[in-house]
Amino acid sequence: MKRLKAFRNFDQILTLEGSYKKDGRKVQPEDMSILHKASVVCSENEVLWVGLEKDFPQEYEKTAEHSYFKGKALTPEIVDSHTHLIFGGNRADEYSMRLNGADYQEIAKAGGGILNTMKGTQALSSEELFNISVDRINRIHSYGVGTIEIKSGYGLEYSKEMELTKVIDKLKKHFYPKIQIKNTYMAAHAVPKDYTSSKEFMSSVVIPLLEELSDKNIIDAVDIFHEQNYFDSKDTKLLFEKAKALGIDRKSHADEFFDNKGAILACKYDALSTDHLLRTEQDGIEALAQSSTVATLLPGTGFFLGKPQANARRFLDQGVKVAIASDYNPGSCHCDNVILVASLAAPAYKMNMAELWSSITLNSAHALGLKNQGAIVQGLKPRFTIFNVSNINSITYNWGRQLSSGTITTEV
């Protein structure tokens, strides 16, 4: 029988107990529930006790293995709930073209866009994609991120999309439990030029491959780019219906360029999250507020493309569960640091500190269906991030600084 683990004498522990009790909605600064000079005790699977060091339970003095962290702070594990980190190729030239005034159509004519990354990805073997992704995941983990969602979607043909999903599964097994990876199937990312319509691509690749992969039990969720000139509401319903029948969770990219009522549709299908939401109108916000679907905002994409940001305050004030993710990808947000992205976005979003921290821990965990983590509360999973600071506020104040000393989990 493995011994209990006691992590003791942190200068501060951000428990987010108040946010957890409110389900991550309409949280206030006091819901950060910060403890000073505090400790936590865990079994393999759950938090057993968290509290002030002066109140440390005598029963754990001899039954637990003790580690001490004076001068450091502990937070719930940072979660990046939206990435496209498995890809080949390089689109640095497109970024320069955009800054020099080129629009999307000009970049596409020059061979840019998602289909450019498709070519770069198809040119790499499974082993090469795995090794590149390992490097990227290790770098992301160095920021203090312990749970990462990875989407397929740059293969865009049957065999390559299957290969990407299998590589993500291999990454998942390689890193667990140190890093927890969620495998999202997103063959419905763009329509390759070989297909006359999204309907043809859905019927020829997306749905048949989903059925085949579901038998392998390696997909955690499906996702689709529900947007004009990509996949419409009929495509989205078809994918969601099939995923629901197969017992697979749903997610969507929605309302990024136009309000296609994508947020409403995601809520109708009990999606874990719907993401982007730059154009979501009042009826979509109301639907989200009344549902368990998380609104995942991706401010890095707006910064990278020079586009307006989502009106986060409207979502927050109406009781929507709001997460922030990096959207790390080669074309529209080549930034893999979700803490940096959230810290940059918070002033523009007019977020308070509890909203900021909930967005990259509690609510982002819920956006991946992980309802048993995201706060340091008795009974939840023991997944935490350690920072080399004595004050939690220093983490989001020092934009882009490397302040994490790693993650902690007692899971096996």
FITORBA-671266 format. One record per residue (C-alpha): x, y, z. Coordinates in steps of 0.001 Angstrom, whole numbers, plus 500000, padded with zeros to 6 digits. Layout:
# residues N
XYZ
...
***
This chain:
# residues 412
500000500000500000
501449503366498972
501893506020501625
499949509236501651
501734512376500416
501848515618502391
502923518801500596
503602521268503360
504228524864504315
503454526691501069
503451530451501493
500090530442499680
497681527836498352
495095528962495805
492274526529496582
489478528116494468
487043526549496919
484647529468496517
484741529203492726
484203525448492956
481098525921495125
479729528382492542
480449526010489636
482838528602488205
480050531127487581
479806534765488690
482866534395490895
484299537231492961
487870537867494194
487134536289497562
486258533035495760
489964532483495148
489920531165498739
493663531628499259
495272529998502300
498491531403503790
501148529137505298
499202526093504240
499546522402503395
497703519627501574
497520515847502083
496651513450499251
496114509782498594
496725508321495141
493325509473493937
492090512423495944
492782515360498220
492251514234501805
492901517491503630
493888521070502858
494360523768505446
496705525942507457
500043524432508425
499372525250512087
496300523013511884
498060520076510223
496292516890511404
498298514756513795
497020511581512121
499076512335508994
502376513055510776
503414509398510688
501224507997507908
502257510453505169
505456511125503231
506317514804503712
507749517406501312
508253521064502225
507737524123500008
508545527277501960
508713530304499642
506486528701497000
502826528875495985
500476526056494978
497561526331492542
495153523871490959
496806522361487908
496816524677484889
494742523247482023
495045524183478338
491736522940476951
492160523861473255
495301523187471212
496177522019467695
499758521156468613
500222518118466352
501233519509462953
504068519798460466
505312522738458456
505910526388459227
503704529404458495
505959532230459663
505832533830456217
502042534073456429
502305536045459676
504628538518457984
502326538732454943
499401539517457219
501315542285459001
502274543664455586
498622543961454622
497665540654452933
494172539344453648
493051535736454040
492285535286450337
495718536581449269
497444534279451740
495376531318450536
496243532081446885
499917532076447869
499496528550449209
498820529483452834
496126528559455321
495051525263456878
495704523392453631
499337524537453815
499676522880457212
497907519830455797
500763519437453291
503396519913455978
501708517388458243
501241514780455535
504945515020454745
505920513755458213
505892510187459485
504147509087462676
507490508948464456
508410512460463350
505029513837464430
505354512062467784
508837513435468445
507907516993467458
504844516821469691
506848515477472639
509076518553472452
506067520861472278
504315519168475197
507435519318477365
507729523040476662
504061523631477516
504465521601480708
507401523790481724
504957526701482099
503020524728484727
500383523183482458
499545519621483503
496489518843481368
496484519475477610
493849518856474969
495180517984471496
493031518048468354
493641516203465124
492628518024461950
495714518680459859
495656515309458089
492373515992456314
492227512612454632
491220509231455975
494542507525456659
496385510615457914
493591511623460285
493610508092461680
497382508335462059
497152511656463921
494576510279466337
496779507265467026
499817509492467593
497824511558470109
496849508331471870
500530507341471990
501397510754473467
498633510314476027
500069507005477223
503658508284477078
503062511246479420
500464509952481897
500169510583484823
502708513432484834
500795515128482032
497170514342481271
496241514529477571
492764514585476040
492416513278472475
489936515263470362
488985514046466886
488673517018464511
488789515722460977
486029518318460347
488548521169460429
488484522232456771
487281520794453468
490170519641451228
490123520807447609
489519517248446389
485950517391447736
483100519325446154
481334520079449430
481447519661453186
478685517060452836
480872514891450615
483821515170453014
481613514362456010
480161511264454361
483449510071452848
485898510728455679
484647512317458903
481793509981459823
483261506651458567
486572507327460295
484807508290463517
482989504971463459
486234503069462937
488136504976465611
485330504633468148
485881500885468134
489462501499469283
488214503498472299
490888506207471985
488815509336471258
487767511544474171
485679514011472140
484814515181468633
485102518753467384
484007520602464242
484627524030462710
481009525206462584
481420528281460405
480379529690457046
482458528232454199
483572525358456450
480885523175458091
477270524223458552
474645523350461157
473577520225459242
477168518950459248
477471519739462950
474217517978463832
475287514932461824
478598514708463698
477027515358467096
474289512794466554
476811510157465533
479143510972468455
476250510904470907
475156507493469619
478725506250470068
478975507674473591
481628510263472682
481631513839474029
481072516827471738
482899520152471273
482759522850468596
484483525871467102
481573528290466722
480490531865465987
484021533030465169
483359534958461937
479544535089462021
476846534261464551
475757530921463104
473878530044466321
476704527603466937
476716528199470682
473007527395470853
473472524206468857
476360523119471084
474196523598474165
471371521545472636
473776518640472259
475258519056475769
478686519816474329
481524519986476825
482512523335475356
482017525617472409
485003527777471519
485916531163469952
482436532827470195
483562536228468887
480164536832467256
477820535070469676
474719537174470282
472459537447473322
470426534309472623
473616532247472468
474911533731475709
471606532963477432
471724529371476188
475244528965477573
474287530470480925
471514527896481310
473659524939480249
476706523022481441
478552523833478194
481693525880478833
482405528963476720
486085528694475845
487515532014474741
490720532131472707
492181535633473066
495530534649471577
493845534205468212
492495537744468296
495905539114469283
497691537086466601
495278537992463786
494618541542464922
490892540815465330
488479542158467956
488181540146471152
485079538399472444
482927540452474810
483863538287477772
482158540558480292
478736539798478781
479340536078479174
480662536383482728
477961538729483987
475203536442482756
476565533392484533
478295531563481682
481166529247482647
484126530856480888
487458529171480154
490517530563478394
492757528366476248
495800529005474075
494477527743470703
498126526927469984
498337526237466253
500616527097463305
498412529642461561
496209531772463786
497906531611467197
501471530369467337
501650530856471107
501710527851473434
501650529614476834
498095529751478166
499130531590481335
500639534371479219
497579534471476961
495172534677479919
497276537302481708
497314539469478570
493584539019478020
492346539671481563
492554543485481420
490817543569478015
488168541143479269
487830543128482516
488168539920484518
488717539823488247
491391537513489630
489003534693490536
487584534755487001
491096534696485550
492260531750487634
489019529813487218
489329530211483443
492627528286483263
491986525715485999
488447524889487106
486441525873484033
489053524684481564
489057521288483297
485266521194482985
485630522062479276
487347518677478949
484789516812481046
487116516718484057
484627517635486758
486826516076489450
489694518567489238
490348522292488982
490270523223492665
492220522121495746
489267520780497665
488797517596499660
487654514756497389
488986516140494101
491876514713492069
495355515605493355
496654517602490363
498474520839491196
501011523360489856
503884524750491931
505220528269491365
508481529785492580
506711532769494140
505467533545497619
502466535489496324
499933534169493782
499568537645492273
503158537523490987
502267534762488497
499904536787486323
501738540062486982
505010538872485423
503853538395481821
505705535616480072
508133534894482943
509010531261483633
507850530929487247
506626527351487488
508762524667489087
506532521890487828
503331520044488508
502397517597491244
500135514588491063
499887511490493231
497802509690490618
499043506363489317
***
